[in-house]
């Protein structure tokens, strides 16, 4: 029976790279907001001999996430893997100038939506499934207030979940990818020399063993 992998934030970057890396062994359920990017991902997965279910959704819309998880249960009965790469990268700003909307969206995407998804996905993963989160430790750095705080909160949730489920499952792991030339990083470091950054496909391949362990 083909295993299933839910990837939230699959449109581009590490999420898309993970979807392609997992495609030979998993049916990919790809969640993202950009329809065109998801369709390109679907073509790539098919070219690798895999199959995908595209879910063009916003993870902050609670009803959509409930519907998604119910659909996964109705079709497959469970999930084998959840890789959460969805993130909101608020503009860099001094603390005193962080926009209220930027902070609110950072919390909504990076913290609140992640927390709700944990609640909905946990029963699908059961005792044997695995959830993987990806750290980007920026907390305390200059101008990273909104992103750094909300990302740190997301990873704190993941680490608490990991501690709580050591004996019962699902398995929860936090990985820290190397810097990659993603759209998120480009927002933080425009004009950066990207030649020294690691391709998302290489990072996906490097972490694949840990993800599937």
C-alpha positions as CSV (number, residue, x, y, z in Angstrom):
1,X,0.0,0.0,0.0
2,X,1.4,3.4,-1.0
3,X,2.3,5.6,1.9
4,X,0.9,9.2,2.2
5,X,2.8,12.4,2.9
6,X,1.0,15.7,3.6
7,X,3.2,18.7,2.8
8,X,2.0,22.1,3.9
9,X,3.8,24.9,2.0
10,X,4.4,22.7,-1.0
11,X,4.2,25.4,-3.7
12,X,7.9,26.2,-3.8
13,X,11.2,26.0,-2.0
14,X,11.9,23.2,0.5
15,X,8.3,22.1,0.5
16,X,8.3,21.5,-3.3
17,X,11.7,19.8,-3.1
18,X,10.5,17.5,-0.4
19,X,7.4,16.6,-2.4
20,X,9.6,15.5,-5.3
21,X,12.0,13.6,-3.1
22,X,9.2,11.7,-1.4
23,X,7.2,11.1,-4.6
24,X,8.8,7.7,-5.5
25,X,7.6,6.2,-2.2
26,X,4.6,8.4,-1.1
27,X,1.4,9.8,-2.5
28,X,1.9,13.5,-2.0
29,X,-0.9,15.7,-0.7
30,X,0.4,19.1,-1.6
31,X,-1.0,22.2,0.2
32,X,-0.2,25.7,-1.1
33,X,-1.8,28.9,-2.1
34,X,-0.3,29.2,-5.6
35,X,-2.3,27.1,-8.0
36,X,0.2,27.5,-10.9
37,X,3.1,26.4,-8.7
38,X,1.2,23.4,-7.4
39,X,0.3,22.4,-11.0
40,X,4.0,22.6,-11.9
41,X,4.8,20.4,-8.9
42,X,2.2,17.9,-10.0
43,X,3.8,17.7,-13.4
44,X,7.2,17.1,-11.8
45,X,5.9,14.4,-9.5
46,X,4.2,12.6,-12.5
47,X,7.5,12.7,-14.4
48,X,9.1,10.9,-11.4
49,X,6.4,8.2,-11.6
50,X,4.6,9.5,-8.5
51,X,1.1,10.7,-7.8
52,X,-0.1,13.8,-6.0
53,X,-3.3,15.3,-4.7
54,X,-3.3,19.1,-5.0
55,X,-4.9,21.2,-2.3
56,X,-4.8,24.9,-3.2
57,X,-5.7,26.2,0.3
58,X,-4.7,28.8,2.8
59,X,-3.7,27.1,6.1
60,X,-5.1,30.0,8.1
61,X,-8.7,29.1,7.0
62,X,-9.8,26.7,9.7
63,X,-12.7,25.2,7.8
64,X,-10.5,24.4,4.8
65,X,-8.0,22.6,7.0
66,X,-10.8,20.6,8.7
67,X,-12.2,19.7,5.3
68,X,-8.7,18.7,4.1
69,X,-8.0,16.4,7.1
70,X,-11.5,14.8,6.8
71,X,-10.9,14.2,3.1
72,X,-7.6,12.5,3.9
73,X,-9.3,10.3,6.5
74,X,-12.1,9.4,4.1
75,X,-9.8,8.4,1.3
76,X,-6.8,6.9,3.1
77,X,-7.8,6.5,6.7
78,X,-4.5,7.8,8.0
79,X,-1.3,9.7,7.2
80,X,2.2,8.4,7.3
81,X,4.0,11.7,7.2
82,X,3.4,15.4,7.7
83,X,6.1,17.9,6.6
84,X,5.2,21.5,7.6
85,X,7.1,24.0,5.6
86,X,4.5,26.8,5.3
87,X,5.7,30.1,6.7
88,X,4.9,33.8,6.6
89,X,8.0,36.0,6.2
90,X,7.1,39.4,7.5
91,X,9.2,42.3,6.2
92,X,12.3,43.1,8.3
93,X,11.7,46.0,10.6
94,X,12.9,47.6,13.8
95,X,10.7,46.6,16.8
96,X,9.2,50.0,17.1
97,X,8.0,49.9,13.4
98,X,6.6,46.4,13.1
99,X,3.2,46.8,11.4
100,X,0.2,45.5,13.3
101,X,-0.9,43.6,10.2
102,X,2.5,42.0,9.7
103,X,2.7,40.8,13.3
104,X,-0.9,39.5,13.2
105,X,-0.3,37.6,10.0
106,X,3.0,36.2,11.3
107,X,1.2,34.8,14.4
108,X,-1.8,33.6,12.4
109,X,0.3,31.6,9.9
110,X,3.3,30.6,11.9
111,X,1.7,29.9,15.3
112,X,-2.1,29.6,15.3
113,X,-2.4,27.7,12.0
114,X,0.4,25.4,13.0
115,X,-1.2,24.7,16.4
116,X,-4.6,23.9,14.8
117,X,-3.0,21.6,12.2
118,X,-1.3,19.7,14.9
119,X,-4.7,19.1,16.5
120,X,-6.2,17.9,13.2
121,X,-3.3,15.9,11.8
122,X,-2.3,14.1,15.0
123,X,-5.2,11.6,14.8
124,X,-4.3,10.9,11.2
125,X,-0.7,10.2,12.1
126,X,-1.7,7.9,15.0
127,X,1.0,6.2,16.9
128,X,3.2,5.3,13.9
129,X,3.2,8.4,11.8
130,X,5.7,11.2,11.8
131,X,5.6,15.0,11.7
132,X,8.6,17.1,10.7
133,X,9.1,20.8,11.3
134,X,12.0,23.0,10.0
135,X,13.7,25.5,12.2
136,X,15.1,28.9,11.1
137,X,16.5,30.3,14.3
138,X,16.3,34.1,13.9
139,X,14.8,35.0,17.3
140,X,16.8,37.9,18.8
141,X,18.4,39.0,15.6
142,X,18.2,42.6,14.6
143,X,15.0,43.5,12.6
144,X,13.7,39.9,12.7
145,X,11.2,40.6,15.5
146,X,8.0,39.5,13.9
147,X,9.4,36.6,12.0
148,X,11.9,35.5,14.6
149,X,9.3,35.5,17.5
150,X,6.6,33.7,15.5
151,X,9.0,31.1,14.1
152,X,10.4,30.5,17.5
153,X,6.9,30.0,18.9
154,X,6.1,27.5,16.1
155,X,9.2,25.5,16.9
156,X,8.4,25.6,20.6
157,X,5.1,24.0,19.8
158,X,6.8,21.3,17.8
159,X,9.3,20.6,20.5
160,X,6.6,20.4,23.2
161,X,4.6,18.0,20.9
162,X,7.7,15.9,20.4
163,X,8.3,15.6,24.2
164,X,4.6,14.8,24.8
165,X,4.5,12.0,22.3
166,X,7.8,10.2,22.9
167,X,6.0,7.1,24.3
168,X,2.7,7.3,22.5
169,X,3.5,8.6,19.0
170,X,3.3,10.2,16.6
171,X,7.0,10.8,16.2
172,X,7.8,14.5,15.9
173,X,11.1,15.9,14.7
174,X,12.6,19.3,14.2
175,X,15.3,19.7,11.6
176,X,17.4,22.8,10.7
177,X,18.1,23.1,7.0
178,X,21.1,25.0,5.6
179,X,20.5,28.5,4.1
180,X,18.7,28.0,0.7
181,X,18.0,30.4,-2.2
182,X,14.3,30.5,-1.5
183,X,11.7,33.3,-1.9
184,X,11.5,33.6,1.8
185,X,15.3,34.3,2.1
186,X,15.2,36.7,-0.8
187,X,12.7,38.8,1.1
188,X,15.2,39.1,4.0
189,X,18.4,39.4,2.0
190,X,17.6,41.1,-1.4
191,X,20.6,41.3,-3.7
192,X,22.5,38.6,-1.7
193,X,25.1,36.5,-3.6
194,X,23.2,33.2,-3.7
195,X,26.0,31.2,-5.2
196,X,27.0,29.9,-1.7
197,X,23.5,28.8,-0.7
198,X,22.3,25.2,-0.8
199,X,19.8,24.1,-3.4
200,X,16.5,23.0,-1.8
201,X,16.7,19.7,-3.7
202,X,20.0,19.0,-2.1
203,X,18.6,19.9,1.4
204,X,15.6,17.6,0.8
205,X,17.9,14.8,-0.2
206,X,20.2,15.4,2.8
207,X,17.3,15.3,5.3
208,X,15.4,12.5,3.6
209,X,16.9,9.7,5.7
210,X,16.1,11.6,8.9
211,X,12.5,12.2,7.7
212,X,11.9,8.6,6.8
213,X,13.7,7.1,9.8
